[in-house]
Each structure stands twice: as structure tokens, then as C-alpha cells.
Amino acid sequence: MPQHEGYQNTLNLTISLCLTYTLCIACVRIWIRKTAYGIDDFVIAVATLVTLGNTAASFASLSEGLGLPWSKLEQSTKLPGLNKVTQMLT
């Protein structure tokens, strides 16, 4: 029976889809509300920036080994880096 390689590909796809959805919705909202910006647009812009920061931290965690099986992660030297990067997510 083959060894399970982890969830890195699934996480990469999920994070990428969330990023694409966020950017598409932001662009559509900017296009629709060209001249009629209000306080709700400011709140959504701040939320979008927070989401982009979370996405960046998620991609950084993914590059440091997020999604690897514990047996592989335990043997690699990436564990301290992953611990440091995942603290950005909380």
C-alpha cells in the first residue's frame, strides 16, 4: 500500500481558490461601485487586506511544510520554520 504524501496539494488548491475568489469579488465590487463609495466599502477593503495577509501567511506556512505528514516533518529541518510562520496565522 502506498504511503500517504500529505495534504500539500489540497491546501495549495484551497488557498489559491480562496485568493482568486477574494480578488475577483474585490474587482467586481470596485467596478460596480465606481463613484459611490461609502463606509461599507472601507470596511470591506480592510477585511480584504486582512484576508490577503492571511493568504500570504498560509502560503508561507505551506512552503515551510504545512500539510506534510508528521513522520516526514519530524525528520526534516523545517519544523522550527513552520512553527515560526504558523504563529503569524494566530
Contacts in CASP RR format, 6 or more apart in sequence:
PFRMAT RR
TARGET T0000
AUTHOR 0000-0000-0000
METHOD contacts of the structure
MODEL  1
MPQHEGYQNTLNLTISLCLTYTLCIACVRIWIRKTAYGIDDFVIAVATLV
TLGNTAASFASLSEGLGLPWSKLEQSTKLPGLNKVTQMLT
4 69 0 8 1.000
5 69 0 8 1.000
6 67 0 8 1.000
6 68 0 8 1.000
6 69 0 8 1.000
7 67 0 8 1.000
8 62 0 8 1.000
8 65 0 8 1.000
8 66 0 8 1.000
8 67 0 8 1.000
8 68 0 8 1.000
11 58 0 8 1.000
11 62 0 8 1.000
11 66 0 8 1.000
11 67 0 8 1.000
12 62 0 8 1.000
15 55 0 8 1.000
15 58 0 8 1.000
15 59 0 8 1.000
15 62 0 8 1.000
18 51 0 8 1.000
18 55 0 8 1.000
19 52 0 8 1.000
19 55 0 8 1.000
22 48 0 8 1.000
22 51 0 8 1.000
22 52 0 8 1.000
22 55 0 8 1.000
26 44 0 8 1.000
26 48 0 8 1.000
29 41 0 8 1.000
29 44 0 8 1.000
33 41 0 8 1.000
54 89 0 8 1.000
57 85 0 8 1.000
57 88 0 8 1.000
57 89 0 8 1.000
58 66 0 8 1.000
58 89 0 8 1.000
60 85 0 8 1.000
60 88 0 8 1.000
61 82 0 8 1.000
61 85 0 8 1.000
61 86 0 8 1.000
61 88 0 8 1.000
61 89 0 8 1.000
64 78 0 8 1.000
64 81 0 8 1.000
64 82 0 8 1.000
64 85 0 8 1.000
65 73 0 8 1.000
65 76 0 8 1.000
65 78 0 8 1.000
65 82 0 8 1.000
66 82 0 8 1.000
66 86 0 8 1.000
68 76 0 8 1.000
73 79 0 8 1.000
73 82 0 8 1.000
END
